[in-house]
Amino acid sequence: MAEYDYDVLVIGAGPGGYVAAIRAAQLGLKTACADGRETLGGTCLNVGCIPSKALLHGSEKFDEVRNGTFDLYGIKTGPVTLDLTAMQAQKLDSVKSLTGGIEFLFKKNKVTWLKGYAAFEDAHSVTVAGQKVTARNIVIATGSSVTPLPGVTVDNDAGVIVDSTGGLALNRVPEHMVVIGGGVIGLELGSVWRRLGAKVTVVEFLDQLLPGMDGDVRKEAAKIFKKQGMDLKLSTKVTGVAVDGGKATLTVEPSKGGEASTIEADCVLVAIGRRPYVDGLGLDKIGLEVNARGQVETDHDFRTKIDGVWAVGDVIPGPMLAHKAEDEGIAVAENIAGLTGIVNHDLIPGVVYTFPEFAGVGLTEEAAKEKGEIKVGKFPMLANSRAKTNHEPDGFVKVISDAKTDRVLGVWCIASVAGTMIAQATQAMEFGATSEDIAYTCHAHPTHAEALKEAAMAVTGKPIHM
Ligand SMILES: Cc1cc2nc3c(=O)[nH]c(=O)nc-3n(C[C@H](O)[C@H](O)[C@H](O)COP(=O)(O)OP(=O)(O)OC[C@H]3O[C@@H](n4cnc5c(N)ncnc54)[C@H](O)[C@@H]3O)c2cc1C
């Protein structure tokens, strides 16, 4: 009889967990994956990346017909109305097809789906839905959950104070939505509801939006979102929210302290971040403690300090992003199988999927300057022939390189397709490219990607179209 039920048991079927399970099975390991949700795919597929992108895409189409450039192209439209129920149904359809796709991949790769939440008994066994399951290796991939704002009670069913999950499922367009938090999720969901007709106010504690992104990008983001009609209250903190009869009254004051004022809204979206999720996992049973930020710490191979227990994704340190979790999922499975799984945490691209998109990889200009002398090349999308032809004037590409070696240290873009453009920059940087390497690489014309080539040329002061 085998010593353990499985070679690998993955706890959590988000992008970290399901990818780890599939790769482990592909490598010939007997694998199970436990998740208590009704469908596979974790936060990302069920209440994160995918539903938000479905609504971003749908709302962008609506906004384009109502306020876009159709007239310029001689396209005449009649009165445009919104069927929100149909848009929400379309979102659910995308989610269903993708979560079902993971179920298919589990079957195809012979990964056993254990339906239920897992709790450790010891380092090699857990209980799932009342059953004891043992495994030689256990991977913690339990992800993250919404960070609550002290004193503010989220009630997604009532739909007045909501978190991202409630903000994705509203069955009405709010008249006035206040978004607490000017980060990625707040700006994406704020954009959705603004396009669908809500007045949107964003309250951000810091003096700029998009913490963690390059300073120029953050400044430009404020200009772009203001131009689109969002009301931005920067350097402002929310100190309380009272709900009465379906209306919310927020009390706000300057972040540094000062006179308080109030804002009335019929919907408040709390989007101040996410925190690692280990509730009910029974980490105490195996003697594994989380750090001060609630994260499970691992070494570069994704081993925790407990033999046979590994961890990946949002639950460990690093950016809380699906592609980071996926890459770690592949790496951990390869390491368990005795191969060499590596993730380069210095090059995890980040994208905000608004219009335009905001994307970056590597160091910000501020962080790069702290490390040494740098050169910076910048090229505006206004001077890129494709963006100009498509009437997409906003944005720029910025390339930051080491002044001595010319090695590219960071790339930042604001463009309609910045999320796609950043892949090229990431790959170039992964190969250790210099700005000259990018500048002398032939780029198809006319494409938005040419702006990256020109920004790289601008590092030495020689862009052509500027
Ligand atoms: C609104 C929103 C939009 C987002 N958009 C993007 C985006 O566009 N791009 C991007 O890269 N990232 C995005 N993210 C972040 C992304 O969703 C996460 O980084 C990603 O899902 C993390 O993957 P994970 O596998 O670590 O965890 P998760 O996806 O959180 O999955 C963890 C799973 O573990 C399960 N679980 C927890 N505890 C247990 C237990 N004890 N037993 C069994 N199962 C358990 C949970 O049910 C869950 O299904 C978004 C997030 C949100 C909320």
The ligand as an SDF file (V2000), in Angstrom:
LIG
                    3D

 53 58  0  0  0  0  0  0  0  0999 V2000
  -11.5530   42.3600   -8.5780 C   0  0  0  0  0  0  0  0  0  0  0  0
  -10.1890   41.7620   -8.7970 C   0  0  0  0  0  0  0  0  0  0  0  0
   -9.5710   41.8930  -10.0200 C   0  0  0  0  0  0  0  0  0  0  0  0
   -8.3320   41.3270  -10.2380 C   0  0  0  0  0  0  0  0  0  0  0  0
   -7.7590   41.4780  -11.4690 N   0  0  0  0  0  0  0  0  0  0  0  0
   -6.5550   40.9500  -11.6970 C   0  0  0  0  0  0  0  0  0  0  0  0
   -5.9620   41.0580  -12.9880 C   0  0  0  0  0  0  0  0  0  0  0  0
   -6.5450   41.6200  -13.9190 O   0  0  0  0  0  0  0  0  0  0  0  0
   -4.7420   40.4930  -13.1780 N   0  0  0  0  0  0  0  0  0  0  0  0
   -4.0760   39.8590  -12.1670 C   0  0  0  0  0  0  0  0  0  0  0  0
   -2.9640   39.3830  -12.3890 O   0  0  0  0  0  0  0  0  0  0  0  0
   -4.6190   39.7300  -10.9430 N   0  0  0  0  0  0  0  0  0  0  0  0
   -5.8350   40.2570  -10.6850 C   0  0  0  0  0  0  0  0  0  0  0  0
   -6.4030   40.0920   -9.4540 N   0  0  0  0  0  0  0  0  0  0  0  0
   -5.6410   39.3590   -8.4190 C   0  0  0  0  0  0  0  0  0  0  0  0
   -5.7500   37.8560   -8.6370 C   0  0  0  0  0  0  0  0  0  0  0  0
   -7.1020   37.4800   -8.6090 O   0  0  0  0  0  0  0  0  0  0  0  0
   -4.9620   37.1140   -7.5740 C   0  0  0  0  0  0  0  0  0  0  0  0
   -3.6300   37.5810   -7.5520 O   0  0  0  0  0  0  0  0  0  0  0  0
   -4.9400   35.6190   -7.8340 C   0  0  0  0  0  0  0  0  0  0  0  0
   -6.2400   35.1050   -7.8820 O   0  0  0  0  0  0  0  0  0  0  0  0
   -4.1330   34.9000   -6.7610 C   0  0  0  0  0  0  0  0  0  0  0  0
   -4.1540   33.5310   -7.0180 O   0  0  0  0  0  0  0  0  0  0  0  0
   -3.9780   32.4600   -5.8480 P   0  0  0  0  0  0  0  0  0  0  0  0
   -4.0050   31.1390   -6.5190 O   0  0  0  0  0  0  0  0  0  0  0  0
   -2.8350   32.8110   -5.0100 O   0  0  0  0  0  0  0  0  0  0  0  0
   -5.2590   32.6350   -4.9060 O   0  0  0  0  0  0  0  0  0  0  0  0
   -6.8200   32.7450   -5.1690 P   0  0  0  0  0  0  0  0  0  0  0  0
   -7.1310   33.0140   -6.5830 O   0  0  0  0  0  0  0  0  0  0  0  0
   -7.3120   33.6900   -4.1400 O   0  0  0  0  0  0  0  0  0  0  0  0
   -7.3590   31.2760   -4.8780 O   0  0  0  0  0  0  0  0  0  0  0  0
   -7.2940   30.7210   -3.6140 C   0  0  0  0  0  0  0  0  0  0  0  0
   -8.3310   29.6290   -3.5190 C   0  0  0  0  0  0  0  0  0  0  0  0
   -8.0770   28.9180   -2.3270 O   0  0  0  0  0  0  0  0  0  0  0  0
   -9.3030   28.5070   -1.7890 C   0  0  0  0  0  0  0  0  0  0  0  0
   -9.0860   28.2280   -0.3730 N   0  0  0  0  0  0  0  0  0  0  0  0
   -8.7830   29.0770    0.6250 C   0  0  0  0  0  0  0  0  0  0  0  0
   -8.6190   28.4020    1.7870 N   0  0  0  0  0  0  0  0  0  0  0  0
   -8.8270   27.1020    1.5050 C   0  0  0  0  0  0  0  0  0  0  0  0
   -8.8020   25.9170    2.2690 C   0  0  0  0  0  0  0  0  0  0  0  0
   -8.5020   25.9210    3.5660 N   0  0  0  0  0  0  0  0  0  0  0  0
   -9.0810   24.7530    1.6520 N   0  0  0  0  0  0  0  0  0  0  0  0
   -9.3810   24.7190    0.3210 C   0  0  0  0  0  0  0  0  0  0  0  0
   -9.4010   25.8000   -0.4470 N   0  0  0  0  0  0  0  0  0  0  0  0
   -9.1240   26.9750    0.1340 C   0  0  0  0  0  0  0  0  0  0  0  0
  -10.2360   29.6730   -2.0410 C   0  0  0  0  0  0  0  0  0  0  0  0
  -11.5730   29.2210   -2.0390 O   0  0  0  0  0  0  0  0  0  0  0  0
   -9.7590   30.1280   -3.4190 C   0  0  0  0  0  0  0  0  0  0  0  0
  -10.5500   29.5570   -4.4260 O   0  0  0  0  0  0  0  0  0  0  0  0
   -7.6760   40.6220   -9.2080 C   0  0  0  0  0  0  0  0  0  0  0  0
   -8.3020   40.4580   -7.9670 C   0  0  0  0  0  0  0  0  0  0  0  0
   -9.5420   41.0110   -7.7600 C   0  0  0  0  0  0  0  0  0  0  0  0
  -10.2120   40.8180   -6.4340 C   0  0  0  0  0  0  0  0  0  0  0  0
  1  2  1  0
  2  3  1  0
  2 52  2  0
  3  4  2  0
  4  5  1  0
  4 50  1  0
  5  6  2  0
  6  7  1  0
  6 13  1  0
  7  8  2  0
  7  9  1  0
  9 10  1  0
 10 11  2  0
 10 12  1  0
 12 13  2  0
 13 14  1  0
 14 15  1  0
 14 50  1  0
 15 16  1  0
 16 17  1  0
 16 18  1  0
 18 19  1  0
 18 20  1  0
 20 21  1  0
 20 22  1  0
 22 23  1  0
 23 24  1  0
 24 25  2  0
 24 26  1  0
 24 27  1  0
 27 28  1  0
 28 29  2  0
 28 30  1  0
 28 31  1  0
 31 32  1  0
 32 33  1  0
 33 34  1  0
 33 48  1  0
 34 35  1  0
 35 36  1  0
 35 46  1  0
 36 37  1  0
 36 45  1  0
 37 38  2  0
 38 39  1  0
 39 40  1  0
 39 45  2  0
 40 41  1  0
 40 42  2  0
 42 43  1  0
 43 44  2  0
 44 45  1  0
 46 47  1  0
 46 48  1  0
 48 49  1  0
 50 51  2  0
 51 52  1  0
 52 53  1  0
M  END
$$$$
